[in-house]
């Protein structure tokens, strides 16, 4: 089973991002933990963790509202 990230922009549209593939959910989550700042700086506002074609969960890369 392959894990990967889908990248979304401000309006939820799909945006380009690194085409990384991981052997486990933990590896994918570790990678996003190391690269989310660069992704956010490039216009990615949220990501979805995908196992094959199934979305495991989505999360925002935006700072929390104050």
VMD Tcl script that draws the C-alpha trace (Angstrom):
set ca {
  {0.00 0.00 0.00}
  {1.39 3.37 -1.03}
  {0.83 6.56 0.96}
  {1.06 10.02 -0.58}
  {-0.10 13.60 -0.09}
  {-2.51 15.63 -2.21}
  {-2.00 19.36 -2.16}
  {-4.78 21.97 -2.18}
  {-4.81 25.73 -2.61}
  {-6.92 28.47 -1.08}
  {-10.19 27.50 -2.76}
  {-9.69 23.76 -2.31}
  {-8.39 23.38 -5.83}
  {-5.67 20.85 -6.52}
  {-2.19 22.37 -6.77}
  {1.17 20.96 -7.77}
  {3.49 19.61 -5.10}
  {6.24 17.04 -4.63}
  {5.30 13.61 -5.99}
  {6.49 11.65 -2.97}
  {5.34 8.12 -2.13}
  {5.79 6.39 1.23}
  {5.66 2.83 2.47}
  {3.82 3.70 5.68}
  {1.52 6.33 7.15}
  {4.19 7.17 9.74}
  {6.77 7.89 7.03}
  {4.32 10.15 5.18}
  {3.45 12.03 8.38}
  {7.10 12.45 9.31}
  {7.85 13.89 5.87}
  {4.96 16.40 6.01}
  {6.15 17.44 9.47}
  {9.51 18.36 7.96}
  {8.24 20.08 4.78}
  {4.93 21.77 5.60}
  {6.47 25.23 5.96}
  {7.95 25.11 2.44}
  {4.65 23.83 1.05}
  {2.70 26.61 2.79}
  {5.15 29.20 1.46}
  {4.54 27.91 -2.07}
  {0.75 28.37 -1.81}
  {-0.42 25.01 -0.45}
  {-3.07 25.71 2.20}
  {-4.14 22.13 2.99}
  {-3.09 18.56 2.35}
  {-4.85 15.20 2.21}
  {-3.12 11.98 3.21}
  {-4.02 9.32 0.66}
  {-3.54 5.56 0.82}
  {-3.80 4.32 -2.76}
  {-7.08 6.12 -3.73}
  {-8.62 6.44 -0.24}
  {-8.31 9.71 1.69}
  {-7.27 8.97 5.28}
  {-7.62 12.58 6.47}
  {-7.13 16.24 5.49}
  {-5.36 18.97 7.42}
  {-4.74 22.67 7.07}
  {-1.28 24.16 6.73}
  {-2.54 27.61 7.73}
  {-1.85 29.02 11.18}
  {-4.80 28.90 13.59}
  {-7.10 31.92 13.56}
  {-6.68 34.22 16.54}
}
mol new
graphics top color blue
foreach p $ca { graphics top sphere $p radius 0.5 }
foreach p [lrange $ca 0 end-1] q [lrange $ca 1 end] { graphics top cylinder $p $q radius 0.2 }
display resetview
